[in-house]
Amino acid sequence: MAWISRASQNTGSLWAATSTGRLFITENASGPAGAVVWNRVDVGSIGPNRFVTAMYVDPTNPRHGWISYSGYNSNTPAQPGHVFEATWSGAGAATLVDRSYNLPDFPVTAVVRDDVTGDLYASSDFGVMKLPNGTSAWVAAGTGMPMVEVSGLTIIPSARIMYAATHGRSAWSMQLP
């Protein structure tokens, strides 16, 4: 298991991913162990066959979320991309839409969404980028963030703060609009 993410307002839903990019969703995670049903939703070639670094489940729709992948497009040229929006109908494969747009071809280490504004944030070995809601161009997340490996992102919506965990440079915070 490479990543697990639970829907914040639907504790029965749980997303999981393996180190080879396989994606699973259950809608009865709170049930007894023998009764939990996992649905493999990466059937077919829907995403890069690479390590999943983070998943963020939409708090208003437990079948919708965002996934980030490590690695380089040159290793999976038939399936490029680093940040994907995922939607699952409840049966079969999920639909993945590449939202990498103008991101350079480097591993993305985390992804998180600001549910107040709809902005998407992704981190890498070179800092934090932001995809403003309704746009198709990633920009620098803001001033004052370190230009180092950021391995984790957390947003506290009520405080309007995003925390960035770095490798070797401690944790940073950024006030969100």
C-alpha positions as MATLAB code, in Angstrom:
seq = 'MAWISRASQNTGSLWAATSTGRLFITENASGPAGAVVWNRVDVGSIGPNRFVTAMYVDPTNPRHGWISYSGYNSNTPAQPGHVFEATWSGAGAATLVDRSYNLPDFPVTAVVRDDVTGDLYASSDFGVMKLPNGTSAWVAAGTGMPMVEVSGLTIIPSARIMYAATHGRSAWSMQLP';
ca = [
       0.000    0.000    0.000;
       1.441    3.347   -1.042;
      -1.364    5.682    0.044;
      -4.719    5.655    1.822;
      -7.172    8.562    1.867;
     -10.553    8.671    3.555;
     -13.450   10.876    2.538;
     -13.765   13.425    5.347;
     -17.561   13.562    5.404;
     -18.240    9.953    4.452;
     -16.229    7.640    6.685;
     -17.477    4.590    4.812;
     -15.490    5.611    1.732;
     -11.777    4.916    1.511;
      -9.336    5.204   -1.380;
      -6.133    3.170   -1.543;
      -3.240    2.929   -3.983;
      -0.283    0.632   -4.484;
       3.292    1.488   -5.363;
       2.630    0.423   -8.966;
      -0.311    2.791   -9.425;
      -3.218    0.437   -8.812;
      -6.247    2.261   -7.406;
      -8.974    0.865   -5.167;
     -12.106    2.367   -3.599;
     -14.405    0.931   -0.954;
     -17.660    2.433    0.213;
     -18.037    0.254    3.300;
     -14.666    0.737    5.023;
     -16.404    1.005    8.405;
     -17.862   -2.485    8.068;
     -16.493   -5.687    9.579;
     -13.147   -6.743    8.069;
     -14.603   -9.692    6.180;
     -17.398   -7.591    4.689;
     -15.341   -4.710    3.240;
     -15.541   -4.759   -0.562;
     -12.691   -3.188   -2.516;
     -13.312   -2.071   -6.106;
     -10.270   -1.942   -8.366;
     -10.852    1.235  -10.369;
      -7.641    1.450  -12.422;
      -8.762   -1.262  -14.844;
      -7.216   -0.606  -18.239;
      -4.618    2.032  -19.008;
      -6.118    5.002  -17.201;
      -3.059    6.389  -15.434;
       0.683    6.095  -15.253;
       1.990    2.812  -13.922;
       4.009    4.674  -11.285;
       4.139    5.200   -7.528;
       1.137    7.103   -6.141;
       2.436    9.826   -3.813;
      -0.858   11.291   -2.566;
      -4.613   11.205   -2.961;
      -7.131   13.840   -1.933;
     -10.802   12.849   -1.787;
     -13.413   15.522   -2.454;
     -15.299   16.112    0.828;
     -18.568   16.659   -1.066;
     -18.297   13.581   -3.311;
     -16.454   10.463   -2.060;
     -16.228    9.156   -5.651;
     -14.225   12.189   -6.798;
     -10.666   13.191   -5.980;
      -7.145   14.015   -7.110;
      -4.096   11.768   -7.358;
      -0.402   12.608   -7.697;
       2.279   10.348   -9.145;
       6.024   10.102   -8.752;
       8.441    9.312  -11.564;
       9.019   10.733  -15.011;
       6.939   10.672  -18.174;
       9.919    9.216  -20.048;
       9.464    6.026  -18.002;
       5.777    5.753  -18.991;
       5.582    7.585  -22.352;
       2.226    6.016  -23.248;
       0.741    7.289  -19.959;
       2.281   10.657  -19.073;
       1.156   12.937  -16.282;
       1.728   13.709  -12.624;
      -1.574   15.128  -11.292;
      -4.926   13.590  -12.196;
      -8.536   14.306  -11.343;
     -10.358   11.019  -10.730;
     -14.071   10.275  -10.884;
     -15.618    6.871  -10.211;
     -19.219    6.081  -11.194;
     -19.592    3.307   -8.634;
     -18.776    0.493  -11.059;
     -15.900   -0.394  -13.370;
     -12.940    1.853  -14.019;
     -12.585    5.410  -12.792;
     -12.114    8.238  -15.259;
      -8.778    9.993  -14.871;
      -8.162   13.410  -16.426;
      -4.580   14.647  -16.563;
      -4.359   18.029  -14.837;
      -0.563   18.301  -15.134;
      -0.850   20.940  -17.871;
       2.377   22.988  -17.760;
       4.025   21.196  -14.822;
       7.601   20.202  -15.640;
       8.286   16.486  -16.019;
       9.364   15.759  -12.465;
       7.898   13.676   -9.653;
       5.006   15.251   -7.762;
       5.244   14.397   -4.069;
       1.852   15.571   -2.763;
      -1.476   16.995   -3.851;
      -4.139   18.798   -1.839;
      -7.164   20.925   -2.681;
      -8.334   24.117   -1.049;
     -12.025   23.312   -0.723;
     -12.885   26.955   -0.060;
     -11.492   28.307   -3.361;
     -11.215   25.113   -5.422;
      -7.493   25.743   -6.002;
      -5.286   22.666   -6.311;
      -1.765   22.523   -4.830;
       1.010   20.115   -5.781;
       4.486   19.787   -4.352;
       7.718   18.430   -5.749;
      11.458   18.431   -5.078;
      11.409   22.087   -6.157;
       8.649   23.586   -4.009;
       4.893   24.054   -4.210;
       2.795   24.906   -7.263;
      -0.829   26.054   -7.466;
      -3.480   25.399  -10.100;
      -6.031   28.181   -9.572;
      -9.615   26.986   -9.877;
     -10.916   27.179  -13.441;
      -7.479   27.578  -15.047;
      -5.084   25.298  -16.892;
      -1.744   26.812  -15.859;
       0.219   25.965  -12.741;
       1.918   28.903  -10.984;
       4.165   29.260   -7.939;
       2.029   28.755   -4.832;
       3.169   31.965   -3.225;
       6.091   33.853   -1.817;
       8.099   32.629    1.131;
       7.785   28.918    0.397;
      11.071   26.977    0.229;
      12.505   25.790   -3.088;
      13.265   22.325   -1.683;
      11.638   18.919   -1.574;
       8.167   19.260   -0.100;
       6.920   15.811    0.780;
       3.569   16.702    2.309;
       0.858   19.357    2.145;
      -1.983   19.961    4.593;
      -4.635   22.671    4.470;
      -6.552   23.817    7.543;
      -9.607   25.430    5.884;
     -10.931   27.205    8.984;
      -7.556   28.888    9.606;
      -6.877   29.488    5.866;
      -3.353   28.060    6.280;
      -1.455   25.512    4.213;
       1.389   23.626    5.854;
       4.267   22.226    3.813;
       6.526   19.507    5.224;
      10.002   19.648    3.698;
      13.001   17.379    3.618;
      15.694   19.058    5.671;
      14.123   22.527    5.927;
      11.467   21.891    8.600;
       7.796   22.745    8.098;
       6.524   25.922    6.489;
       3.158   27.615    6.457;
       1.448   29.880    3.979;
      -1.633   32.014    4.542;
      -4.265   31.207    1.913;
      -6.534   33.855    0.394;
];
